[in-house]
Amino acid sequence: MSTQPQDTSSASSDARKVSRRTFIGGMAVGAAGAWGLSAGLTRFGTDPARPPQLYEYFLDNFWFKAADLEHQAINPPLKGSHKADIVIIGGGFTGLSSAYHLSRAFPDKKIVLLEGACCGYGASGRNGGFCDAGFSGLLRHVEEVGPQEGRKAFDASLFGIGQIKRMVSEHGVQCDFEENGMLEAAMNQEQAAQLEKHQATYRSMGLDATLLQDRQLQDEVRSPRYVAGLRFPYGAILNPAKLARGMKPVIENAGVEVRERTVVMRVTTGKVHRIETEMGEITAPQLVLGLNGYAPKLGFFRDRVLPLCSYVIATEPLTSTQWDSIGWRHRQGIADMRVLFDYQRPTADGRIVIGGSDAPYFTNDDLSSGNYKPAIKAVTESLFSTFPQLEGLRIEHAWGGTMGFTTDFTPSVGVTGDHKNIFYGVAYNGEGVAFSQTAGRIISELMTGERSALSELFVVNHQMPHLGPASLRIVFERLNKWYLMRSGTKTVR
Ligand SMILES: Cc1cc2nc3c(=O)[nH]c(=O)nc-3n(C[C@H](O)[C@H](O)[C@H](O)COP(=O)(O)OP(=O)(O)OC[C@H]3O[C@@H](n4cnc5c(N)ncnc54)[C@H](O)[C@@H]3O)c2cc1C
């Protein structure tokens, strides 16, 4: 059998998450409703050869520049025929973290990580660098199971941030890590009311969360757009490309063979998997998929994981007068509460990196186009609406990346296949910097059979809902976005 899409079929209630759920959920409902219409349509690409358009070549990514990626050694590709005990596909945080934990759990096994470009080239090296405490789907889970059980899940999720801290302190990975907490910002009274609900939920879990308004909010950050904020002391910001590039030598030192520039073209799953790459092939009885938004391109989770794209810009460094004009003295990541929200944070060298405002889906599950101008324009306008004090500030970098989403906004980390030998972590729904680190640990526990609070998390082997017919996704994405923007639901811009 060839590349089969472990259709591991593989499910929060804050305003932001509910509204994002509304957005994507509406898409899926619409798509499912039109299922009959599409009955005669042939699904594209049942047996993908080289994943088409795997990489964009227009990539003006500030994090890569700050990590000096251009001058770093990229490992040679896999050539010829090889055998391994464990093959990991994908050199993002899921793959890197899996490699880290598996190399410790199985010091004698041959572990090979295959990465199509270079470690950190996917979403892991392109994101906003928010290192969230918690993860997508957690707050809804709390509603379902109550604050006590919910707190356990929250605590387990802190593993990811702890793991990054260990990378910094124990392994010397320099990634501009700053544990400054997070701020959720409301742009109207409806959103402010939602923030109050969030505060109540967090407090019911015994977590600290402070509602800021008026003078207190102005002391934190000065934007005419924000009417309230919720300060959450958990979470961090970092340079994600530096983290990914820094994790590569850590896993290599632990004995993992890392092959970069190695595009996997086909996976034939079985008791022993056969993984064909552009220049070679490798077999292994255990496979780990660290592909997230790229997974459908390789034939995995096609009906479950929706690749949505996000776009990010980096300004020139601000002067001290400009920083004074906006405040933001605690340098935490700020995310607003709109359907198509922005996430923004300061950088170590005094810029603002901001992304969001749009989350386009491209036909055929295509990956982000680096120069998708409508999204870059939207996020640029949003920056200056948030901080009109900065009018005239130059935008020096703009880039995009591809994320994996589900209609229930819940990730899935698990094991699948007839032989229960395909491990995966997928669909972090735009909140994967810390949680993909946790996923790597869960994958290791699933392989060793070890049990802990992590392998008991509700995301383990979580059944992701079906997305509806692929051929109609683009139509429903556009219609749903248009409807939400028009109706103004949770959208104030
Ligand atoms: C623009 C943007 C902003 C984001 N902002 C945030 C944020 O601020 N905070 C947050 O928590 N999350 C954020 N996210 C989400 C977060 O980045 C992801 O959830 C996380 O990085 C996923 O990691 P991963 O390792 O699973 O996937 P990826 O990092 O995407 O790694 C997959 C890897 O697989 C490789 N690959 C793909 N196909 C093949 C193939 N055929 N052969 C070989 N290799 C292949 C790719 O090159 C890539 O390196 C953002 C994402 C994007 C795109």
The ligand as a Gaussian input file, in Angstrom:
#p B3LYP/6-31G(d) Opt

LIG

0 1
 C        2.970000      32.271000      10.133000
 C        2.729000      31.378000      11.317000
 C        2.618000      31.950000      12.582000
 C        2.435000      31.119000      13.701000
 N        2.498000      31.687000      14.943000
 C        2.491000      30.876000      16.034000
 C        2.748000      31.421000      17.314000
 O        3.074000      32.616000      17.448000
 N        2.660000      30.586000      18.392000
 C        2.370000      29.271000      18.253000
 O        2.303000      28.561000      19.257000
 N        2.196000      28.713000      17.040000
 C        2.278000      29.468000      15.931000
 N        2.155000      28.920000      14.693000
 C        1.992000      27.460000      14.588000
 C        3.301000      26.719000      14.838000
 O        4.353000      27.311000      14.137000
 C        3.145000      25.248000      14.402000
 O        2.032000      24.685000      15.065000
 C        4.346000      24.376000      14.739000
 O        5.541000      25.004000      14.350000
 C        4.203000      23.033000      14.037000
 O        5.424000      22.340000      14.107000
 P        5.604000      20.999000      13.304000
 O        6.965000      20.522000      13.555000
 O        4.508000      20.074000      13.617000
 O        5.392000      21.401000      11.777000
 P        6.377000      22.233000      10.821000
 O        7.219000      23.180000      11.579000
 O        5.547000      22.774000       9.731000
 O        7.374000      21.136000      10.289000
 C        7.068000      20.256000       9.237000
 C        8.371000      19.987000       8.513000
 O        8.169000      18.944000       7.574000
 C        8.948000      19.226000       6.432000
 N        8.349000      18.515000       5.310000
 C        7.142000      18.740000       4.755000
 N        6.926000      17.874000       3.748000
 C        8.027000      17.097000       3.666000
 C        8.404000      16.032000       2.817000
 N        7.607000      15.587000       1.857000
 N        9.610000      15.476000       3.008000
 C       10.428000      15.912000       3.991000
 N       10.123000      16.915000       4.822000
 C        8.932000      17.501000       4.658000
 C        8.861000      20.726000       6.282000
 O        9.940000      21.236000       5.559000
 C        8.859000      21.204000       7.733000
 O       10.148000      21.566000       8.185000
 C        2.299000      29.711000      13.553000
 C        2.396000      29.157000      12.285000
 C        2.616000      29.973000      11.176000
 C        2.754000      29.347000       9.832000

